[in-house]
């Protein structure tokens, strides 16, 4: 792997690890954080698509499918930041580890495939870690429950993304571009619906919020995805996926350094984290073993 590609890949993962911090750095509620992240990120990415002349129009079926996956993206991010607001960054990013469990359970139903029992067992180890945290750390039960919802929505988005890409009609750049629009429209519907039925979203900015939201939307959204796409031209999705296992590790380290969250976490959290790390390690070993047996996985 070229040094430049290696640095870009780990920079993308590092940026991904930063995204959870905005749940505590920004004073706005989860919905406004997602709204502005999507608006700024979408405008930045759309500008890139127009400048590079990559933007394309597609049939109504493809467009609606891309908008639909964008709606799932908006709901996933909203639940993710809500989980952080209701607990802390460490809890929010750890519950995302449940994505593998939801994919292992939901994908066979959606794609009419056989269950992979090894994937389910590996995912259950991670779930055991999450449930250990859930059972013994009663302070953050609601945040953990919302985190599970976020993981399920992310799993659904990933599954349907693969289905849309498999049609071989739309590329990843244009799919993401239309997803930003779908996510924006979804957030408008959520915010408008809350206002219509008499609810209220606090919209009081602190001066520093503008700074954090700008970085969340540009560098940590559009920039992160652009780095991913550039890296995927040089390495396989398999390699990038394994590297992204480091993302929650970065998030937890940042949260401990910046917010002293280690003071908020009890011993059960670290036992649960150990079980999740074991699940990730076994999954990595399984994938690397499969790659050695089937070199075609390098192009997966």
C-alpha angles and dihedrals in degrees: 000000000000114000091236092054091046091053093047091050094051092042089056090050091047091051089049089055090055096055095079091057091070088070087072102025093058117065095207120098122263096266095055092045090055092043095055093039090055094044095049094039093046094049092048093048093044090052089052091050092050094046092049091041093233096128114114138179120233141190120283091255093054093043093051091047091052091046089050093054087048089056089054089050091054093048092047093051092045091053091044094055091040088056090053092048090050094047125358141285095271094053092044096053095040094056088057085072086078088075091090091054094050092046091050091051103035103038096066090053094047097042096033094238134141118270118257101223092190090057090048093050092048090048091049089058088057090045090051088056091049092047090049088057090043094050099048104030100065094170094076105036095122092047091050092048091052088047089057089052089051091051092050092050091048090051091051091049091051093049094050091043089059090050093052093046090048089064086072091219104102128042126223094257095055093040090057091045092056090042091060089056091048091049091049093051090048093052090048089053092048095048092042092048093052091050092046093055093048100264125135134218114202107240103181112136127205113212090245091055091073090057095049094044091051091055092042092054102039111029100021096043114023093024094049094050092046090052090050093052092048091050092048089061088064105031136033125264085243092064094044092049092053091049090052088065084083093062098089089044091058091046094052093047091050091047092052093047097044104030101022089234091163085081090059095050124084131204093271090062091060092047089051090047090052091054091049091049089050090053092050091047093051091046090051091049091049093050094046090049090050090049092054091049093045113030089188088079088077087075094045 
